Amino acid sequence: MAKNETKYVWTDKKRTIFGLPLSFTRYFLTETKFITRTGFLNIREDEIDLYKITDKSIKCSLGQRIVGCGTIIIHSKDIDTPVKEVQSIKNVRTVSDLIDKYMNQMRDRYGIRGHDMVGISNFDSNNME
């Protein structure tokens, strides 16, 4: 029996000085999840289902632009990780487009759109009379 392995669409490490991947933070994108694995001896793994992503943005500091890196900031309806920073990765625009592609595929699979993600926590109770 073969081991059930996860197929990754994209993977990269957090880049440090001069854009070198000298970090113990690794990012993985599958067709359904975005996974962050951190640590060397004690490993912590965090997953965000792609259909739960509500917004994302790209941030590139001068230092990151010089070495061809950038940061993606993901906002989601995930309970334990409402904001995730995918720091200092190469090809930031391509990765952002990949996240969009698979996020929309998952939303189509489950029949979810942005207005379906708005919950009671976004409701302004001060306007109630």
N, CA, C and O of each residue as an XYZ file, in Angstrom:
516
protein
N       0.839     -1.172      0.000
C       0.000      0.000      0.000
C       0.890      1.242      0.000
O       1.808      1.342      0.814
N       0.634      2.171     -0.884
C       1.445      3.385     -0.997
C       1.009      4.414      0.042
O      -0.158      4.494      0.423
N       1.964      5.173      0.473
C       1.682      6.236      1.435
C       0.898      7.351      0.743
O       1.245      7.755     -0.367
N      -0.143      7.842      1.383
C      -0.966      8.908      0.821
C      -0.227     10.234      0.968
O      -0.157     10.791      2.063
N       0.322     10.735     -0.128
C       1.083     11.967     -0.091
C       0.259     13.123     -0.625
O      -0.528     12.965     -1.558
N       0.450     14.285     -0.020
C      -0.227     15.490     -0.452
C       0.498     16.058     -1.659
O       1.726     16.138     -1.673
N      -0.267     16.454     -2.676
C       0.333     17.065     -3.862
C       0.310     18.574     -3.694
O      -0.751     19.175     -3.522
N       1.489     19.182     -3.747
C       1.609     20.618     -3.584
C       1.628     21.302     -4.943
O       2.325     20.872     -5.862
N       0.855     22.371     -5.053
C       0.822     23.182     -6.264
C       2.028     24.119     -6.266
O       2.617     24.388     -7.313
N       2.388     24.613     -5.075
C       3.511     25.547     -4.908
C       4.080     25.361     -3.521
O       3.357     25.038     -2.579
N       5.384     25.567     -3.397
C       6.037     25.539     -2.098
C       7.257     26.452     -2.133
O       7.906     26.592     -3.170
N       7.564     27.067     -1.006
C       8.720     27.957     -0.901
C       9.050     28.141      0.572
O       8.255     27.806      1.450
N      10.231     28.677      0.823
C      10.654     29.022      2.175
C      10.625     30.531      2.332
O      10.745     31.279      1.361
N      10.465     30.960      3.571
C      10.598     32.381      3.887
C      12.041     32.786      3.605
O      12.983     32.109      4.014
N      12.192     33.890      2.907
C      13.527     34.356      2.533
C      14.053     35.315      3.597
O      13.291     36.055      4.220
N      15.366     35.285      3.791
C      16.001     36.185      4.753
C      16.900     37.149      3.992
O      16.580     37.540      2.869
N      17.987     37.523      4.572
C      18.892     38.506      3.988
C      19.348     38.071      2.584
O      19.658     36.900      2.363
N      19.385     38.990      1.673
C      19.771     38.791      0.271
C      18.841     37.833     -0.462
O      19.212     37.303     -1.509
N      17.644     37.599      0.062
C      16.691     36.728     -0.605
C      17.017     35.258     -0.522
O      16.512     34.466     -1.318
N      17.861     34.872      0.436
C      18.243     33.471      0.581
C      17.245     32.727      1.480
O      16.777     33.276      2.478
N      16.924     31.484      1.126
C      15.950     30.711      1.918
C      16.589     30.076      3.154
O      16.635     28.852      3.275
N      17.077     30.907      4.063
C      17.741     30.434      5.276
C      16.798     30.560      6.469
O      17.092     31.279      7.424
N      15.688     29.875      6.415
C      14.672     30.008      7.442
C      14.045     28.647      7.713
O      14.121     27.742      6.882
N      13.428     28.511      8.877
C      12.717     27.285      9.216
C      11.213     27.467      9.036
O      10.418     26.728      9.617
N      10.829     28.453      8.231
C       9.419     28.652      7.886
C       9.235     28.249      6.433
O       9.919     28.751      5.542
N       8.305     27.339      6.212
C       8.054     26.827      4.868
C       6.567     26.964      4.560
O       5.714     26.728      5.416
N       6.276     27.349      3.324
C       4.896     27.546      2.879
C       4.550     26.515      1.812
O       5.370     26.187      0.955
N       3.306     26.003      1.881
C       2.813     25.017      0.918
C       1.426     25.447      0.459
O       0.612     25.910      1.258
N       1.166     25.289     -0.830
C      -0.168     25.527     -1.380
C      -0.627     24.245     -2.055
O       0.044     23.722     -2.944
N      -1.781     23.744     -1.620
C      -2.409     22.617     -2.303
C      -3.625     23.161     -3.033
O      -3.868     24.368     -3.017
N      -4.378     22.302     -3.660
C      -5.575     22.760     -4.357
C      -6.679     23.176     -3.393
O      -7.638     23.834     -3.798
N      -6.554     22.798     -2.115
C      -7.612     23.093     -1.153
C      -7.168     23.905      0.051
O      -8.009     24.512      0.715
N      -5.862     23.937      0.360
C      -5.388     24.569      1.596
C      -4.098     25.347      1.388
O      -3.329     25.078      0.466
N      -3.881     26.325      2.273
C      -2.596     27.001      2.373
C      -2.001     26.592      3.712
O      -2.631     26.779      4.753
N      -0.804     26.040      3.697
C      -0.183     25.471      4.894
C       1.108     26.217      5.206
O       1.915     26.484      4.316
N       1.294     26.553      6.488
C       2.534     27.159      6.964
C       3.143     26.222      7.995
O       2.487     25.851      8.968
N       4.393     25.840      7.783
C       5.099     24.971      8.723
C       6.301     25.739      9.258
O       7.131     26.216      8.484
N       6.397     25.859     10.581
C       7.497     26.580     11.205
C       8.182     25.678     12.225
O       7.570     24.777     12.798
N       9.463     25.946     12.433
C      10.210     25.245     13.474
C      11.242     24.296     12.927
O      11.231     23.927     11.752
N      12.137     23.910     13.817
C      13.202     22.967     13.474
C      13.055     21.698     14.309
O      12.888     20.609     13.758
N      13.116     21.829     15.616
C      12.922     20.679     16.493
C      11.450     20.497     16.829
O      10.911     19.394     16.735
N      10.817     21.576     17.215
C       9.380     21.567     17.470
C       8.698     22.198     16.258
O       8.862     23.390     15.998
N       7.943     21.404     15.528
C       7.320     21.874     14.294
C       5.864     22.220     14.560
O       5.123     21.456     15.177
N       5.475     23.398     14.075
C       4.080     23.860     14.176
C       3.553     24.031     12.764
O       4.212     24.636     11.918
N       2.373     23.503     12.511
C       1.775     23.593     11.187
C       0.401     24.241     11.292
O      -0.404     23.876     12.149
N       0.140     25.204     10.416
C      -1.129     25.918     10.401
C      -1.728     25.815      9.002
O      -1.028     25.998      8.006
N      -3.016     25.524      8.932
C      -3.696     25.376      7.647
C      -4.847     26.360      7.542
O      -5.553     26.617      8.517
N      -5.026     26.903      6.350
C      -6.188     27.745      6.049
C      -6.866     27.142      4.826
O      -6.235     26.993      3.779
N      -8.147     26.794      4.948
C      -8.905     26.339      3.789
C      -9.068     27.509      2.833
O      -9.437     28.608      3.250
N      -8.796     27.280      1.557
C      -8.780     28.371      0.587
C     -10.141     29.050      0.440
O     -10.202     30.252      0.182
N     -11.233     28.300      0.600
C     -12.545     28.921      0.440
C     -12.861     29.905      1.568
O     -13.792     30.701      1.444
N     -12.099     29.860      2.669
C     -12.330     30.782      3.786
C     -11.619     32.121      3.623
O     -11.827     33.025      4.431
N     -10.786     32.267      2.594
C     -10.066     33.523      2.382
C     -11.045     34.592      1.917
O     -11.787     34.397      0.954
N     -11.036     35.726      2.617
C     -11.939     36.827      2.265
C     -11.234     37.938      1.508
O     -11.861     38.628      0.704
N      -9.939     38.127      1.749
C      -9.203     39.199      1.095
C      -7.716     38.911      1.199
O      -7.272     38.200      2.100
N      -6.952     39.468      0.271
C      -5.506     39.350      0.351
C      -4.881     40.566     -0.308
O      -5.473     41.201     -1.181
N      -3.673     40.873      0.129
C      -2.953     41.999     -0.441
C      -1.469     41.648     -0.513
O      -0.999     40.707      0.127
N      -0.751     42.429     -1.308
C       0.685     42.213     -1.490
C       1.420     43.427     -0.953
O       1.024     44.568     -1.193
N       2.495     43.166     -0.222
C       3.330     44.231      0.329
C       4.778     43.923     -0.035
O       5.266     42.820      0.209
N       5.461     44.902     -0.619
C       6.858     44.722     -0.999
C       7.663     45.916     -0.510
O       7.508     47.028     -1.015
N       8.508     45.686      0.460
C       9.385     46.762      0.927
C      10.507     46.964     -0.090
O      10.678     46.154     -1.001
N      11.260     48.031      0.066
C      12.369     48.303     -0.840
C      13.381     47.155     -0.819
O      13.838     46.706     -1.870
N      13.726     46.687      0.372
C      14.672     45.578      0.491
C      14.171     44.311     -0.187
O      14.940     43.596     -0.829
N      12.869     44.036     -0.039
C      12.297     42.856     -0.687
C      12.309     43.012     -2.205
O      12.619     42.062     -2.925
N      11.976     44.198     -2.692
C      11.960     44.430     -4.137
C      13.349     44.268     -4.738
O      13.483     43.772     -5.856
N      14.384     44.680     -4.012
C      15.757     44.564     -4.519
C      16.125     43.094     -4.765
O      16.793     42.776     -5.748
N      15.688     42.206     -3.872
C      16.032     40.784     -4.012
C      14.916     39.976     -4.673
O      15.002     38.750     -4.736
N      13.871     40.644     -5.167
C      12.803     39.964     -5.901
C      11.826     39.200     -5.036
O      11.311     38.162     -5.451
N      11.561     39.699     -3.837
C      10.637     39.039     -2.912
C       9.456     39.947     -2.594
O       9.419     41.107     -3.004
N       8.505     39.409     -1.868
C       7.369     40.180     -1.404
C       6.610     39.402     -0.346
O       6.915     38.241     -0.073
N       5.615     40.052      0.248
C       4.803     39.453      1.298
C       3.339     39.494      0.888
O       2.852     40.519      0.412
N       2.637     38.379      1.072
C       1.200     38.319      0.829
C       0.512     38.322      2.186
O       0.852     37.527      3.062
N      -0.448     39.211      2.356
C      -1.230     39.269      3.591
C      -2.608     38.699      3.287
O      -3.346     39.240      2.463
N      -2.951     37.597      3.961
C      -4.208     36.888      3.729
C      -5.143     37.139      4.901
O      -4.770     36.927      6.055
N      -6.355     37.590      4.608
C      -7.415     37.733      5.606
C      -8.411     36.604      5.363
O      -8.829     36.365      4.230
N      -8.784     35.916      6.436
C      -9.675     34.768      6.264
C     -10.680     34.679      7.407
O     -10.580     35.383      8.412
N     -11.643     33.797      7.219
C     -12.627     33.488      8.250
C     -12.178     32.286      9.075
O     -13.002     31.633      9.717
N     -10.885     31.988      9.063
C     -10.315     30.907      9.851
C     -10.284     31.341     11.316
O      -9.866     32.460     11.616
N     -10.712     30.491     12.214
C     -10.835     30.836     13.633
C      -9.486     31.154     14.266
O      -9.346     32.183     14.927
N      -8.492     30.290     14.077
C      -7.216     30.493     14.759
C      -6.243     31.391     13.997
O      -5.252     31.835     14.576
N      -6.495     31.670     12.718
C      -5.601     32.530     11.941
C      -6.411     33.479     11.061
O      -6.532     33.244      9.859
N      -6.967     34.542     11.633
C      -7.743     35.467     10.800
C      -6.872     36.287      9.845
O      -7.346     36.720      8.795
N      -5.601     36.503     10.203
C      -4.662     37.209      9.325
C      -3.375     36.403      9.266
O      -2.786     36.071     10.294
N      -2.946     36.092      8.035
C      -1.719     35.318      7.827
C      -0.807     36.131      6.915
O      -1.228     36.588      5.852
N       0.449     36.308      7.337
C       1.441     36.973      6.499
C       2.377     35.915      5.927
O       3.081     35.221      6.661
N       2.370     35.810      4.618
C       3.269     34.909      3.902
C       4.473     35.764      3.543
O       4.473     36.444      2.517
N       5.494     35.729      4.383
C       6.577     36.703      4.347
C       7.717     36.311      3.412
O       8.144     35.158      3.359
N       8.190     37.312      2.680
C       9.426     37.234      1.889
C       9.497     36.006      1.002
O      10.350     35.140      1.200
N       8.606     35.926      0.026
C       8.629     34.824     -0.926
C       8.957     35.352     -2.315
O       8.701     36.515     -2.626
N       9.520     34.496     -3.137
C       9.824     34.838     -4.524
C       8.539     34.779     -5.353
O       7.591     34.084     -4.986
N       8.512     35.501     -6.459
C       7.388     35.488     -7.410
C       6.052     35.740     -6.717
O       5.099     34.980     -6.889
N       5.994     36.798     -5.945
C       4.837     37.078     -5.107
C       3.553     37.247     -5.935
O       2.490     36.800     -5.505
N       3.629     37.864     -7.082
C       2.434     38.067     -7.923
C       1.920     36.734     -8.465
O       0.711     36.506     -8.489
N       2.820     35.854     -8.900
C       2.429     34.540     -9.407
C       1.764     33.708     -8.320
O       0.760     33.041     -8.574
N       2.313     33.743     -7.120
C       1.747     32.990     -5.999
C       0.366     33.546     -5.637
O      -0.554     32.782     -5.347
N       0.225     34.859     -5.656
C      -1.061     35.484     -5.369
C      -2.110     35.040     -6.389
O      -3.253     34.762     -6.026
N      -1.725     34.976     -7.650
C      -2.646     34.516     -8.694
C      -3.006     33.043     -8.520
O      -4.147     32.655     -8.771
N      -2.049     32.219     -8.095
C      -2.330     30.804     -7.827
C      -3.334     30.652     -6.688
O      -4.256     29.841     -6.768
N      -3.149     31.433     -5.630
C      -4.092     31.393     -4.503
C      -5.484     31.775     -4.995
O      -6.467     31.124     -4.641
N      -5.575     32.837     -5.816
C      -6.871     33.245     -6.382
C      -7.516     32.123     -7.181
O      -8.703     31.835     -7.028
N      -6.723     31.501     -8.029
C      -7.236     30.436     -8.899
C      -7.858     29.300     -8.083
O      -9.002     28.911     -8.320
N      -7.103     28.780     -7.133
C      -7.598     27.646     -6.354
C      -8.657     28.063     -5.336
O      -9.531     27.265     -4.996
N      -8.591     29.293     -4.849
C      -9.625     29.811     -3.960
C     -10.970     29.847     -4.692
O     -11.986     29.424     -4.141
N     -10.979     30.347     -5.921
C     -12.217     30.410     -6.700
C     -12.726     29.029     -7.072
O     -13.937     28.813     -7.113
N     -11.824     28.083     -7.346
C     -12.243     26.710     -7.620
C     -12.939     26.095     -6.409
O     -13.959     25.420     -6.548
N     -12.382     26.333     -5.224
C     -12.987     25.784     -4.008
C     -14.321     26.450     -3.709
O     -15.264     25.778     -3.290
N     -14.417     27.748     -3.915
C     -15.684     28.443     -3.701
C     -16.746     27.941     -4.668
O     -17.905     27.777     -4.286
N     -16.362     27.694     -5.918
C     -17.307     27.155     -6.895
C     -17.744     25.751     -6.502
O     -18.911     25.393     -6.660
N     -16.804     24.952     -5.987
C     -17.129     23.578     -5.577
C     -18.166     23.574     -4.451
O     -19.086     22.756     -4.451
N     -18.011     24.488     -3.496
C     -18.924     24.548     -2.348
C     -20.064     25.539     -2.531
O     -20.926     25.660     -1.660
N     -20.077     26.254     -3.661
C     -21.144     27.225     -3.925
C     -21.084     28.416     -2.990
O     -22.122     28.906     -2.544
N     -19.886     28.887     -2.686
C     -19.698     29.990     -1.740
C     -19.192     31.210     -2.489
O     -18.327     31.098     -3.358
N     -19.726     32.364     -2.156
C     -19.246     33.644     -2.681
C     -18.961     34.559     -1.506
O     -19.261     34.208     -0.365
N     -18.389     35.722     -1.764
C     -17.983     36.651     -0.716
C     -19.102     37.044      0.225
O     -18.883     37.145      1.432
N     -20.310     37.271     -0.308
C     -21.420     37.687      0.555
C     -21.866     36.563      1.474
O     -22.501     36.826      2.495
N     -21.549     35.307      1.137
C     -21.881     34.175      2.003
C     -20.965     34.105      3.218
O     -21.289     33.448      4.207
N     -19.827     34.780      3.146
C     -18.826     34.719      4.211
C     -19.075     35.760      5.294
O     -18.431     35.715      6.342
N     -19.991     36.692      5.071
C     -20.255     37.746      6.044
C     -21.081     37.154      7.176
O     -22.151     36.588      6.954
N     -20.571     37.291      8.382
C     -21.267     36.725      9.530
C     -21.749     37.796     10.476
O     -21.622     38.986     10.191
N     -22.293     37.387     11.586
C     -22.825     38.310     12.583
C     -21.725     39.182     13.180
O     -21.998     40.278     13.669
N     -20.478     38.699     13.142
C     -19.378     39.482     13.705
C     -19.124     40.756     12.906
O     -18.523     41.697     13.424
N     -19.574     40.799     11.650
C     -19.394     41.984     10.821
C     -20.569     42.951     10.942
O     -20.557     44.015     10.323
N     -21.573     42.596     11.726
C     -22.772     43.407     11.852
C     -22.528     44.496     12.897
O     -22.018     44.209     13.980
N     -22.883     45.728     12.585
C     -22.692     46.842     13.500
C     -23.900     46.937     14.432
O     -24.976     47.361     14.011
N     -23.729     46.549     15.680
C     -24.836     46.537     16.639
C     -25.208     47.947     17.100
O     -26.268     48.125     17.700
N     -24.380     48.941     16.843
C     -24.716     50.306     17.256
C     -25.837     50.917     16.437
O     -26.467     51.883     16.866
N     -26.087     50.363     15.265
C     -27.142     50.903     14.396
C     -28.497     50.285     14.673
O     -29.481     50.648     14.028
N     -28.571     49.372     15.604
C     -29.849     48.746     15.947
C     -30.686     49.695     16.798
O     -30.171     50.367     17.692
N     -31.950     49.737     16.512
C     -32.837     50.609     17.311
C     -34.009     49.848     17.836
O     -34.855     50.416     18.525
